[in-house]
Amino acid sequence: MQKKLAFVLSVFIFFILFNSRTYPDPAHNFHTATPIKHILVLFQENVSFDHYFATYPHALNPPGEPPFYPKPGTPSINGLTSYLLHHNPNLVNPFRLDRSQVSTCDQNHEYKAEIKAYNGGLMNHFVQETGSRYDHCNPDTVMGYFDGNTVTALWNYAQRFAMDDNAFGTNFGPSTMGALNLIAGTNAGAHPRNYKDTIVNGVDIADIDPTYDDCSNHHKQTMSITGKNIGDLLNKKRITWGWFQGGFTPTKRIHGIAVCGSYSYNVLGRKIRNYMPHHEPFQYFKQTANPHHLPPSSPYKIGYTDQANHQYGLRDFWQSLKYHVMPAVCFIKAPAVGDGHAGMGYSDPLDEQKYLVNFLNRFQKSPEWKSTLIVLTYDDSDGWYDHVMPPILRHSDDPKNDSGLCGKGAADTQDRCGPGPRLPFLIISPYSKINDVSHHFLEQTSILRFIEDNWKLGRLKNPADADRESGSILDMLNFQHPNFSPLFLDPKTGKPTY
């Protein structure tokens, strides 16, 4: 009897030890060109650089709003000068929006409208072309900007880490184009179902739901993309990766078809659907899609190829941290209420701040923080005013869409006019420079290029891709003197909590 009890006890102890052991982080087994073993891309929605950083680092600091005072030696940026603030070439001058005005209308950020707003570098047609004209929306609002009393957390991240003031969207146009450029370097190779005039010359120029997604609106046009994306290169080298998006986990299934029915409430108390299919770029590619939103077969399979096929809900990301199997390459998409997308009652700077700060506070407490590069940037500008004309590298002379304002393009670059509008671009990492502003040219595909180079993947070589010519983010990094101290902020005020 004693022997039997001893055997049972030994099996029980083995089970406890086996299930409580710390698993090694597989990302550290991959050879990288830098000390970076993980990259987290926080890909937010619809903000131009001037819309959030026009007067950085100087905030108005009115009573009742969280104050912001820059650190001594804070570098200057290419922001709005006194002349542009008071003698702007647009129909109205730029103006400050305060915390009571965070819920704004969604601006017109269509491909053609944005090109016309920039007007060949004259920068003077924003009110006419991208200013919102929905019911009860004032098109002048397109000239509005927030400062460090509202987007306080982002200004404080810029103070502690690094920011680039010369980063652009790879294309003019809306969200889907930015997401596709992020992972594939191009929005070419598009194939529609239920065809409408939103795909021209094989190039997507609009927001269209992915064909390979149960949660898409299949009663309207959907789209697939042929060619390769960064997931293909990572799979070839057996490097772990994943896209993690709010609302991706189904709330139920009907005859095996996923239903994405989860919601969150924003600062106005409005109920907002979490999952936006056209923000999930890997679902456009058959080889990397998870059409039925299947979960990973095990927490230890997160980042590997199984039934989830590298596409996950946000809970799976935190599970990967819990089990110390965080993928080497992670793309993070907030639930809609936290992604920053303007649109009366959708998202706003304060909802976005709450999401970002809670996410980053939690992540910086993990061991993986010490080996991670976090990139915080945006998919498109929403049409918000920015005073910097992009350096057009990909010309296009499609008379229907480019309005004669994008030069004469080669056959494989029609309707790929870009780079597009200037966007916020921050690095949050122990390896970022401190309180630094880089002026190096970047675009969305600069992230793609860093992934390709750091894990030695080679280039995608898709038609009209931009990763070959995008700038490098290395100017924002300091590998000789890393600073592993985290920065914890208050999600409500955006101020440091120390």
C-alpha positions in Angstrom: 0.0 0.0 0.0 2.8 2.4 0.9 4.6 1.6 -2.4 1.3 2.4 -4.3 0.9 5.7 -2.4 4.5 6.6 -3.1 4.1 5.9 -6.8 0.9 8.0 -7.0 2.6 10.8 -5.1 5.6 10.7 -7.4 3.4 10.9 -10.5 1.5 13.8 -9.0 4.7 15.7 -8.2 6.0 15.1 -11.7 2.8 16.4 -13.2 3.0 19.5 -11.1 6.6 20.2 -12.0 6.1 19.4 -15.7 3.2 21.8 -15.9 4.8 24.6 -13.9 8.2 24.7 -15.6 9.2 27.7 -17.5 9.5 27.1 -21.2 12.3 28.8 -23.1 11.3 31.6 -25.4 11.6 30.1 -28.9 12.2 33.5 -30.5 15.7 33.6 -28.9 16.7 30.5 -31.0 16.4 32.5 -34.2 19.5 34.2 -35.5 18.9 37.9 -35.9 21.0 40.8 -37.4 20.4 42.9 -34.2 19.8 42.2 -30.5 16.0 42.4 -31.3 14.4 39.0 -30.9 10.8 40.2 -31.0 9.0 42.9 -32.9 5.5 44.2 -32.0 3.7 46.4 -34.5 0.9 48.3 -33.0 -1.0 49.3 -36.1 -3.5 52.0 -35.3 -6.1 53.9 -37.4 -6.5 57.1 -39.3 -4.3 59.8 -37.9 -2.0 62.3 -39.8 1.2 63.5 -38.1 0.0 67.1 -37.7 -3.3 65.9 -36.3 -1.5 64.5 -33.2 1.9 66.3 -33.2 1.4 69.7 -34.9 2.8 71.7 -32.0 5.0 69.1 -30.2 6.5 69.6 -27.7 4.5 72.7 -26.8 1.0 72.2 -25.4 -1.5 74.9 -24.5 -2.1 73.6 -20.9 -5.5 75.1 -20.2 -7.1 74.6 -16.7 -8.8 71.2 -16.3 -6.7 69.3 -18.8 -3.7 67.1 -18.0 -0.7 69.4 -18.3 2.3 68.6 -20.5 5.7 70.2 -20.0 8.6 69.0 -22.3 11.9 67.8 -20.9 14.9 70.1 -21.3 16.6 69.4 -24.6 13.6 68.0 -26.3 14.5 68.2 -30.1 12.3 70.2 -32.5 10.1 68.6 -35.1 8.8 69.6 -38.5 5.5 70.8 -37.1 3.2 73.7 -37.8 5.1 77.0 -37.7 3.5 80.3 -36.6 3.1 81.3 -40.2 1.2 78.0 -41.1 -1.0 78.4 -38.0 -2.0 81.9 -38.9 -1.5 82.3 -42.7 -2.4 78.8 -44.0 -3.0 78.2 -47.7 -6.2 76.3 -47.0 -9.6 77.9 -46.6 -9.3 77.9 -42.8 -6.3 78.0 -40.5 -5.3 74.9 -38.4 -6.9 75.1 -34.9 -6.6 73.2 -31.6 -9.1 70.7 -30.5 -9.4 70.1 -26.8 -10.4 67.1 -24.7 -14.1 68.0 -24.9 -13.9 67.7 -28.7 -12.4 64.2 -29.0 -15.4 62.7 -30.9 -15.0 64.1 -34.4 -16.4 63.1 -37.8 -14.6 60.7 -40.0 -12.9 62.7 -42.8 -12.8 61.8 -46.5 -9.7 59.6 -46.9 -10.4 58.1 -50.3 -7.4 57.6 -52.7 -8.5 60.2 -55.2 -9.7 62.8 -52.6 -6.4 62.7 -50.7 -4.3 63.2 -53.9 -6.5 66.2 -54.8 -6.2 67.6 -51.3 -2.4 67.7 -51.6 -2.8 69.4 -55.0 0.6 68.7 -56.4 2.4 70.1 -53.3 0.4 73.3 -52.9 -1.3 71.6 -49.8 -4.3 73.8 -50.1 -7.4 71.7 -50.9 -8.0 69.8 -47.7 -11.3 71.5 -46.7 -12.7 71.0 -50.2 -11.5 67.5 -50.8 -11.0 65.6 -47.5 -13.2 67.7 -45.2 -16.1 65.6 -44.1 -19.5 66.5 -45.5 -21.6 63.9 -43.7 -24.7 65.1 -42.0 -23.9 67.5 -39.1 -20.2 67.5 -40.0 -18.2 70.7 -40.6 -15.6 70.2 -43.4 -13.4 72.8 -41.6 -12.8 70.2 -38.9 -10.2 68.5 -41.2 -7.8 71.3 -40.1 -8.1 70.5 -36.4 -5.3 69.0 -34.3 -4.8 67.8 -30.8 -1.9 68.5 -28.5 -0.2 67.0 -25.4 -3.2 67.8 -23.2 -5.3 65.2 -25.1 -2.8 62.8 -26.7 -0.8 63.0 -23.6 0.4 59.4 -23.6 1.8 59.6 -27.1 3.7 62.8 -26.3 5.1 61.1 -23.2 6.2 58.1 -25.1 7.9 60.4 -27.6 9.7 62.0 -24.6 11.0 58.7 -23.3 11.6 56.9 -26.5 12.0 57.9 -30.2 9.8 59.4 -32.9 10.3 60.0 -36.6 8.7 63.1 -38.2 9.4 62.1 -41.8 7.3 58.9 -42.0 4.6 58.4 -44.6 1.9 55.9 -45.7 3.1 53.9 -48.6 0.1 55.0 -50.6 -2.6 57.6 -50.6 -5.9 56.1 -49.6 -7.7 54.3 -46.8 -7.1 51.5 -44.3 -7.0 48.3 -46.4 -4.3 49.8 -48.6 -2.1 50.6 -45.5 -2.6 47.2 -44.0 -1.7 45.4 -47.3 1.4 47.6 -47.7 2.5 46.8 -44.1 2.6 43.0 -44.8 3.1 42.7 -48.5 4.7 46.0 -49.7 1.9 46.4 -52.3 -1.8 46.5 -52.8 -1.5 45.1 -56.3 -2.7 41.6 -57.2 -6.3 42.3 -56.1 -9.1 40.2 -57.3 -12.7 41.2 -56.5 -15.9 39.3 -56.2 -19.2 41.2 -57.0 -17.0 43.6 -58.9 -17.4 47.4 -58.4 -15.1 50.2 -59.5 -12.9 49.9 -56.4 -10.1 47.8 -58.0 -8.4 49.3 -61.0 -5.4 48.0 -62.9 -5.4 45.1 -60.5 -4.8 47.5 -57.6 -7.0 47.9 -54.5 -7.9 51.6 -53.9 -10.7 51.2 -51.3 -11.7 49.5 -48.1 -13.1 46.1 -49.2 -13.6 43.1 -46.9 -11.4 40.0 -47.4 -12.9 37.0 -49.3 -11.3 34.5 -46.9 -13.2 35.6 -43.8 -16.5 34.4 -42.4 -17.0 37.7 -40.7 -16.8 39.8 -43.9 -19.9 41.2 -45.4 -20.3 38.7 -48.2 -23.4 40.5 -49.4 -21.2 43.2 -50.7 -17.9 43.1 -52.7 -15.1 41.1 -51.2 -11.5 40.9 -52.4 -8.6 38.5 -52.4 -4.9 39.1 -53.1 -2.4 37.0 -54.9 1.3 37.1 -54.3 3.4 36.8 -51.2 3.3 38.4 -47.8 5.7 38.6 -44.9 4.1 35.5 -43.4 5.3 33.4 -46.4 8.9 34.5 -45.8 8.7 33.8 -42.1 7.1 30.4 -42.6 9.9 29.5 -45.1 12.5 30.2 -42.3 10.2 28.6 -39.6 10.2 31.8 -37.6 7.2 32.2 -35.3 4.7 35.0 -36.1 1.1 36.1 -35.7 -1.5 38.8 -36.3 -3.6 39.4 -33.2 -6.8 41.4 -33.5 -9.5 42.5 -31.2 -12.8 40.7 -31.8 -11.2 38.0 -34.0 -12.3 35.3 -31.6 -15.9 34.2 -32.6 -18.7 34.7 -30.2 -20.5 31.7 -31.8 -20.6 29.5 -34.9 -23.6 28.8 -37.1 -23.2 25.6 -39.1 -19.4 26.0 -38.7 -19.4 29.7 -39.8 -17.8 32.1 -37.4 -19.8 35.0 -36.0 -17.7 37.9 -34.7 -20.3 39.5 -32.4 -18.2 40.9 -29.6 -18.6 44.6 -28.7 -17.0 47.2 -26.4 -18.3 50.6 -25.1 -16.5 53.8 -25.9 -16.1 57.0 -23.8 -19.6 58.1 -25.0 -21.1 54.9 -23.8 -21.8 53.7 -27.3 -21.6 50.0 -28.3 -19.0 49.4 -31.0 -18.3 46.1 -32.8 -14.8 45.0 -32.0 -13.7 43.3 -35.2 -13.2 45.0 -38.5 -12.5 42.5 -41.3 -11.0 45.0 -43.7 -8.3 45.8 -41.1 -7.0 42.2 -41.1 -4.6 42.0 -44.2 -3.6 38.3 -43.9 -7.2 37.3 -44.5 -6.9 38.5 -48.1 -4.3 35.9 -48.9 -5.5 32.3 -49.2 -2.2 30.9 -47.9 -2.3 32.9 -44.6 -6.0 33.1 -44.0 -7.9 31.6 -41.1 -11.4 31.9 -42.6 -13.4 30.3 -39.8 -11.4 32.0 -37.0 -10.2 28.7 -35.5 -8.3 28.9 -32.3 -4.7 27.7 -31.9 -4.6 24.0 -31.1 -2.6 24.7 -28.0 -1.0 27.8 -26.3 2.3 26.3 -27.3 1.3 26.4 -30.9 0.8 30.1 -31.0 3.1 31.5 -33.7 3.4 28.1 -35.4 1.4 26.8 -38.4 -1.7 24.9 -37.2 -5.4 25.3 -37.6 -5.2 29.0 -36.6 -2.7 29.6 -39.4 -1.1 32.6 -37.5 -4.3 34.6 -37.2 -5.5 35.1 -33.6 -7.6 37.1 -31.1 -5.9 39.4 -28.6 -6.3 36.9 -25.8 -4.0 34.6 -27.6 -1.2 37.2 -27.5 -1.4 37.3 -23.7 -1.5 33.5 -23.6 1.7 33.4 -25.6 3.3 35.7 -23.0 1.9 33.6 -20.1 3.5 30.4 -21.6 6.7 32.2 -22.8 6.1 31.4 -26.5 5.6 35.0 -27.8 6.1 34.9 -31.5 9.2 36.6 -32.9 7.0 38.8 -35.2 3.7 40.1 -33.8 1.2 42.5 -35.4 -1.3 43.9 -32.9 -4.7 45.4 -34.0 -6.8 47.0 -31.3 -10.5 46.4 -31.0 -12.2 49.1 -33.0 -13.0 51.2 -29.9 -9.3 51.5 -29.1 -7.8 52.0 -32.6 -8.1 55.8 -32.8 -10.3 55.9 -35.9 -12.4 59.0 -36.0 -16.1 58.7 -36.6 -18.8 60.1 -34.3 -19.1 57.4 -31.6 -16.5 54.9 -33.0 -13.1 55.7 -31.5 -11.2 58.8 -30.5 -7.9 59.9 -28.9 -9.0 59.1 -25.3 -10.4 55.7 -26.1 -7.2 55.0 -28.0 -5.0 56.3 -25.2 -6.8 54.0 -22.7 -6.2 51.0 -24.9 -2.6 51.7 -25.8 -1.5 52.6 -22.2 -3.1 49.5 -20.7 -1.5 47.3 -23.4 2.0 48.8 -23.1 1.9 48.9 -19.3 1.1 45.2 -19.2 3.6 44.3 -21.8 6.5 46.2 -20.2 6.1 44.0 -17.1 6.9 40.9 -19.1 10.4 39.4 -19.5 10.0 39.7 -23.3 10.1 43.5 -23.0 13.9 43.4 -22.8 14.3 41.9 -26.3 11.4 43.6 -28.1 11.1 46.4 -30.6 7.6 48.0 -30.5 6.6 50.1 -33.5 3.5 52.3 -33.0 2.2 53.8 -36.2 -1.0 54.2 -38.3 -2.6 52.7 -41.5 -3.7 56.0 -43.0 -4.3 59.7 -42.3 -8.1 59.8 -42.4 -7.6 62.8 -44.7 -6.6 65.0 -41.7 -4.5 68.0 -42.7 -0.7 67.6 -42.7 1.5 70.3 -44.1 4.3 68.1 -45.6 4.1 67.0 -49.2 5.2 63.3 -49.5 8.2 62.6 -51.7 6.4 60.8 -54.5 8.4 57.7 -55.5 5.6 55.8 -57.3 4.0 57.8 -60.0 0.7 57.1 -61.7 -1.1 58.7 -64.5 -4.5 57.1 -64.4 -6.7 60.0 -65.4 -9.7 58.7 -63.6 -8.1 58.4 -60.1 -4.9 60.5 -60.0 -6.3 63.8 -61.3 -3.0 64.5 -63.2 -1.3 65.1 -59.9 0.9 62.1 -59.6 3.3 62.3 -62.5 3.6 59.6 -65.2 3.9 56.1 -63.8 5.3 52.9 -65.2 2.8 50.1 -66.2 3.3 48.2 -62.9 2.7 51.2 -60.6 -0.6 52.6 -61.9 -2.8 53.7 -59.0 0.0 53.1 -56.6 0.6 56.8 -56.1 2.8 57.2 -53.1 4.1 57.6 -50.5 0.9 59.1 -49.2 0.3 61.3 -46.1 2.7 61.7 -43.2 1.8 59.6 -40.2 2.9 59.3 -36.6 5.8 56.8 -36.2 7.2 55.9 -32.7 9.6 53.3 -31.5 9.0 52.1 -27.9 11.8 49.8 -26.9 14.9 49.4 -24.6 16.8 49.8 -27.8 15.3 53.1 -28.9 17.1 56.4 -28.6 15.8 58.5 -25.7 13.8 61.7 -26.3 14.9 61.6 -29.9 13.4 62.8 -33.1 14.6 61.2 -36.3 14.1 63.0 -39.6 15.0 60.0 -41.8 12.6 59.2 -44.6 10.4 56.2 -43.6 7.2 54.7 -44.9 5.0 51.8 -43.8 7.1 49.3 -45.7 10.1 50.4 -43.6 8.7 48.0 -40.9 8.5 45.3 -43.5 12.1 45.9 -44.5 13.3 45.7 -40.9 11.6 42.4 -40.4 13.1 41.1 -43.7 16.6 42.3 -42.7 16.6 41.4 -39.0 15.6 37.8 -39.6 17.4 37.6 -42.9 14.4 36.7 -45.0 15.2 38.3 -48.3 12.7 40.5 -50.2 9.2 39.7 -51.2 9.5 40.8 -54.8 5.8 41.4 -55.4 4.7 43.5 -58.3 5.1 47.2 -57.5 6.3 46.5 -54.0 7.9 49.2 -51.9 10.1 47.4 -49.4 13.1 47.6 -51.6 13.1 51.4 -51.6 11.8 52.2 -48.2 14.0 53.9 -45.6 15.6 52.2 -42.6 14.4 52.6 -38.9 17.9 51.9 -37.6 18.5 55.7 -37.1 16.0 55.5 -34.2 17.8 52.7 -32.4 20.7 52.5 -30.0 22.1 49.0 -29.5 25.2 50.1 -27.6 23.4 51.6 -24.6 20.0 50.0 -24.1 17.7 51.3 -21.4 15.5 48.5 -20.0 13.5 50.8 -17.6 9.8 50.7 -18.5 7.6 53.8 -18.7 4.2 53.3 -17.0 1.5 55.8 -17.7 -2.0 56.5 -16.4 -4.5 55.3 -19.0 -6.9 58.2 -18.2 -4.5 61.1 -18.1 -1.6 59.8 -20.1 0.8 61.0 -17.4 3.7 59.0 -15.9 2.7 57.1 -12.8 6.1 57.3 -11.0 
